[in-house]
Amino acid sequence: MSRHSRSEALQPSIISSVSGVLRRPLFVLGLLLVSAGLISACSGKRAEGQVHVLTWDGDVNPVMERYIDRGIDTAEKSKAAAIVLKLDTPGGLDSAMRDIVQRIEASEVPVLVYVSPSGSRAASAGTFITMAGHVAAMAPNTSIGAATPINSSGEDIEGALGRKVTNDAVSYIRGIAELRGRNADWAEQAVRDAVSVNQNEAVSLNVVDFVATGVQDLLSQSNGRRVQVADAGGGVRQVTVQTGGAPLYTNNPNLFETVLDLIATPDIAFLLLSLGSLFLLVEVFHPNILGGVVGVICLLLAFFALGALPTNWVGVALVLFGFILIGSEIFVAGFGVLGIGGVIALIVGGWILMGTGNAAVHVSRWLVIGLGVTIGAFALLFIGALVKARRMPSMSGDEHLVGAKGRVQSKCDPAGYVHVEGERWEATALDPPLPEDTPIIVTGKSGLRLTVKRDPASIPLLTAGSTDATAATSAPD
């Protein structure tokens, strides 16, 4: 069998193997998601009378809200003695912070918010959450405060909108402080003037209840305190915190929440949605398996992240529709109208992707514009070039080989073997015999057999009377 025929025979098995390897990332991702779901589903109830310890180190965001909600649910179902929330945060989203505060206030189990470990802080949104705890404590060398609302760029919110947001935050934090019997005037200062205090000042100002050197010290000082928790019937009731000698149960973020926390930001969600759509578009015009696998993974992660964010699904539809328009431009002679419309739809979709008026929850405007223009240009140029290449006359098969030159590898009389374009072919000579190393030219192809003849350019031009040379040229080998 020729080298060419062997390579053709191996192609299906090679493609099948490569396809299997490239599909593994998608399989692994699905397995991880299923495992995370099972882990989450199996963690619904624990032994009674335990203290459930939750730990959050990072921004206040929808993932933290989901984690706190799950942790409190588990503690309530398990009739836990108390919940300890170890908190270290620079702040975060107002919407997520309000959901967390509401969930703490609705908890049927006392929530002990503990700014910990040493060196931590409960800044901005963390101030609201700490003051909302039934018991609030801080570790040595920690701080709380600086709760002035800012936009997503870290700048003050100016004008009427700034006053509106600030006054709303002041009203909210004063209500939290008054509910827990804490210093409402200082809480207002933390919002209006961004004041911040350390653990000792916080205790002296009645911002938190005490300083604790560790979780056991926290439980010891909390034991016996009377607090007001939610009632199952929708009311409230007074309970005594009973944490003395209670066993601890650590309820950390699960795999689902950990992965979600890494990608659940508006910018990353938009990037994943756009890149996933682009890879699938490339796969449609130039199938190679890898693009499709990467595209599907990006889209799954994008929807994974968008599910944890206040998403405007009209924005998602516009982003996807933009890629459809960009792809349609390649087939429809619209003088670029569809492509430009696709870029506009992509940019508008990214602009409204987050369904909230909160200035801190939106996709970066520069990212939307830059990515929209870049992807639009890439898609139109790259995919357009692919389609143009496909519309060109085929350069493979018979048309490609006819006219190709080579040399005889083993004598053709008339059958033999020739070497053409780096490969060994079976061949039939039209003007046999053709000795080894004779220059030939391909005149046709049938299956895996070529039809060849002596290359006319290799035959020397003879002058009249050169009978000896003519005889030598035409004599059989």
N, C-alpha and C positions, 0 to 999 in steps of 0.2 A: 504494500500500500504506500502511496506517496505521502510526503510530509503534509501536503495540503489536505489530502483526504483524511489523514489521521487527526489533523487539527479540527476539521469540520465535525468529525465523529465525537471529539471530546468537548465541543462547545456546549451542548445541552447539559452535560454533567457539571461542567465548570460553572455555568450560569446558575444551575440549581444550587450548587454548594455556596456560591457567593450570595445568592438570594437568601438562603437559610441563615448565613452569618449576619447579614445586614438586618434581618428581621429580629435578631435577638434583642437589640436595645428596646424595641417596642414591647417585646414579651417581658423583659425585665421590668420596664416601667409599669406595665399592667400588674405584674406580680407584686411590686412594691405597694401600689395603690390598694390592691385587694388585701394585702397583709396589714396595711395601716388601718383599713376599715375594720378588719377582724379584731385587731388589737384594741381599737377604740370601742367596738361593740362589746368586747369581753371585759371591759374595765368599768362596768356599771355599778358594782356593789362590793363593799368590803366589810370586815368585822365591825360591830358596833363599838362605840366608845373611844375610837381612835382620834388622834389629831391629824388631820390631813394637811400636809405641807405642800404648797404650790410655790413655784419659783419662776419669776420672770425677770430677765435681764435683757432689755432692749426697748425699742420704741413701743408706744401705745398704739396699737393698730387692730384691725379686725381679727387677726389671728390671736392676739392676746385676749380679745373679748370672747372668742370661741373657747379658748383654753380655760379662762376663768369660769365661764358658764358651765363647761363640762366638769370642772373641778368642784364647783358648788353643788351641781346636780348629784355627783357621786357622793359627796359628803352628806347631802340631805337623805338620799336613798339608804345610806349606810348608818344613819343616825349617829353621825360623828359628834365628838365632844366639842370640837372647834375646827376652824380652818385657819392656817397660818399662810399668809401671802407674803413671801420674801420678795421685796421689790427693789429694783435698781433701774431707773429709767430717766432719760433726758426729756421725756415728754412725747407728744405725738398727736394723733388725730382727735379732734374734739368729739366727733360722732362716736368713735370707739370708746373714749373716756366716759361719755354719758351712759352708754350701754353698760359699761362695767360698774359704774356707780349705782345705776338702777338695779343691777343684779345683786350687788352687795346689800343694798337696802332691802331687797326682796328676799334675802337669804333667811332660811329658817334655822341656820346654824351660825353662831357667832364667828365673825371674820376678824382675825387679828392681822392688821397690815403692819409689816415689819420692814423698815428701810434697812436693808442689809445686803452684803456684809460691810465691814468697815471700808470707808472710801466711796460708798454708794451715794446715790442722790434720788430724791423724788421731786424732780423739777417739772415745771409746767403742768401738763395733764396729770403727772404723778402726784402733785400736791392735792388735787381734787380727790384722787383715789385713796390716798393715805388718810385724809381727813374724813373720808366716808366710812372707814373701818369702825367696827364696834369698839375695838381697842386699837390704838395707834401707837407705835413705838419705833424707836430709831436706835441703830447700833452706834458705837463710838465713831467719831470722825465721819459723820454723814451730814447731809444738808437737805433742806426742803424749801420750796418757794419758786420765785422767778416764773410766775404763772401768767405773764402778759401774753395775750393772743398775738400770733405772728402769722404771716403767710408762708407758703411752701418754700419761698426763697430765703426765709429767715429774716425778713424785713418787717417793719411795723406796717400795720394796715391803716392807711391814711383816710382822712375825710370822714364823711357821715358813716360809711361802712365800718371804719375803725371804731368810732364811738358806739355804734350799734353793737358790734361784736364784744367790745370791752364791757359795756353796761350789762349785756346778757350774761357774760361770764361772771361778773361781780355778783349779780343777783343769784346765780346758781351756786357759787361757792359759799356765799353767806348762808344760803338755805341749808347747805350740807353742814356747815359749822354749827349753826343753831340747832339742827337736828341732833348732833352728837354732843352738844354742850361745850363747844370749843370756841376759840377766839375769832369771832366773825370779823372784827375790825382789822386784825392782822391779815386775815384771809383776803379781805378787799385790797389791802395794801399790796399783797403778793401779786394780785392781778393788775391793779392800776400802776403801781410803781416798780414792779418786778423785784420786790425785796426778797431776800433769801436769808435763812438762818441756819446755824448748826444745831446739833442735837440738844445741847444744854440750853441754848436760847429758846428752842422750840418748846421744851418742857416748861421753862419759866414763863413763857408767853401763853401757855395753855393751847399750843398748836397740836402737840401730841401728848400722850399720857405719861410716858416714862422712857428712860434709856435702858436698853437690855444688851447684855454682852454676848448673848447667843440665844438659840431657840429655847433651850431649857430654862434660861433666866427669863425669857419672855413668858413662857408658860407658867413659871412660878409666880411672877408678878401679876399675871392676868387672872390666876386662880382666885375665885371668890368674888370677882367683880360682877355687879349687876348691870346688864345691858338689855336693850330693847331689840328684839328680832321680829321678823315677819311671822305671821300665823298662817297655817295652812288654809284657813278660811278666808284669808284676805286682810285680816286685821294685824295687830301687833300684840306682843306679850313680853313681859319681863322675865328674864332667865338669869341664872347664876352661872358664870363661866366655871366649868369644872375640868381643869386641865392638869391638876396635880397628879403626877405619876401616870398620866395617860400615854399609851404607846403611840409611836409616830408611824404614819404611812406617807411615804413620799410619792406624790403624784406629779411627775414631770411631764412636759409636753411630749406627746407621742410622735411617731415618725411622720404621720400626716401633717401635724401642726408644725413640725420642724421644717419640713420641705416647703410647706405653704408660707412660712415666715420668710424664707429666703427669696421667694418669687412674688409674694403678694404686695407688690407696689405698682402704682399706675404705670410708671415708665417701663418696668420690666414686662408687665402684662402686655403693653402695647407693642414692645419689641418682639415678644414671642408670637403674638398674633400676626404681626406683619411678616416676620421672617418665615413663619410656618406657611402662610399663604403664598409667599414668594417661592419657596422650595417646591410646593405642590404645583405651582404654575410652571416652573421649569421642568418638573417631572412629566407634565402633560405633553409638552412640546419636545422633550428630549428624555424619554424613559431610560433610567439607569438604576432604578431601585433605591439607591442611596438617597437621592433627593426626596423621594416619596417617604421613606422611613423618617428622615430628619424632619420633614415637613409635618408629618402626623404627630411626632413627639412634641414639636414646638407648639402645635395647636392644642394638644391635650394639656400641656403645661399652662398654656395661655388661659384656657377655659377653667383649669384648676385654680389659677390665681384670680381670674375675674369673678369666680364664684364666692370669693372671700372679700371682694371689694364692692362698694356701692356703684355697680356697673349700669350704665345706660346702654341697653342692648340695641337701641337704634344706632348708636355709635359703632357697635360691633358689626351690625349689618352693613353700615356704610363702608367700613374698612374692607370687608369681604367683597362687597359690590364693586369697590374701586379696583380690586385685582381682576374681577371678571371683565370690567371695561378695558383694563390694560391688555388683557389677553385677547379680547375681541378686536382690538385695534390691529392686531397682526393679520387678521383674516378679512377685515372690512376696510375698504379704501375710503377712510374718512378724513384724510389729510390731517391726522393727528387729533381730531376732535374727541374720539373715544378715549385715547390715551390721556389727553389733558383732563377730560372729565373724570377718569379714573384716579389721577393724582389728586384732583380737588376733593373727590369723595373720600380718599384715604386721609387727607389732611383734616377735613371737617369731621370725619368719624373719630380720629384721634383726639380732636379738640373737645368733643362732647362725650368721650368714652366714659368718663366718670359721671354718674347721674347724681351730682350733688353740687350745691352752691358753695360748699366749703372751699376756701382758697387753698387750703393745704392738701386737698385731694383732687388733683388733676394731673394729666400728663404734661410734661414740660413742653411749652410752646415751641422752643427751639428744636427739641427732639422731633416733634410732630412735623414741622416744616422741613427740617433737614432730612429726616428719614423718608418723608413722602416724596420729595424731589429726587433723592438718591435712588430709591427703589423704582420710581417711575422711569427715570433715565436708564437704569440698569435693565429693567424688564423690557423696555421698548428697543434698546440697542442689542442686548444679548439674545433675547428670545427672537427678535426680528431677524437677527443674523442666522439663527438656527433654522428658522422657517425658510428664509431665502436660500440657504444652502440645500435644504431638502427639495426646493422647487427647481433647482438646477438639474441639468441632465445627469443621469446616473453615471458614476465613474467606477462602478463595480461590475463584476460578472464579465460576460462576453465582450461588451463594448470597451471595457477597460483593457482587456488582454489583447484584443485584436490590434495588431500593429506593434505590439511589444517585441523587443529584440532580446535575443539570448544566444546560448551556444549549446551544441549537442554535447550531452554528457556521456551517452553510450550510443554507438552506431545505430542510425535509423535506416532500416532496410526492409520495408518502409517503417516498421514500428521500432521504437526505442525510447530513450529518455533524453529530455532536454532540461536546461537550467534557465528559468525565466524569472526575473525580478526576485531573486534570492530563494526560489523554491524549485524543487525537482518535480517535473511533470512527465507523465506518459504522453508520447507524441507519435503522430503518423506523418511521414514526410510525403509531400506532393511530388517531389523530384528526387526520389531515392537513387542511389544510396547517399546518405549524408555521414561522412566520417566523423569521428569524435573531434570535438573542439571546433566544428564548423559553425560560423556565424549563421544564425537563422532569424526569421521573422515570423510571428504568429499570424496565421490567416483565419483561424476560426477556433471554436471550442465546442465540444459536445460532452456534457457531463464533466468528468475529470480528465478527459483526453483532449490534447491540443492538436490542431492541424498546423503544420509548419512547412516552410520552404526555405531554400538557401537565401540569405540576405543578399539582394542584388547589389548593395553597396560594397559587398566584400568581393565581388567578381571583378578582376582587373580588366580595364579596357584594353583590347588588343588591336594592334595595327595590322594592316593588310600584310599577309605573308607570314604571320606568326602562327603557322600551322602546328608547329611542335608544342607551343604553349596551349593552343586550343585543344589538341589531342590530350595533353596532360591534364587539362582542366576537366574534360568530359570523360576521361578514361575511368573505368570502374576501379574501386579500391582493391 
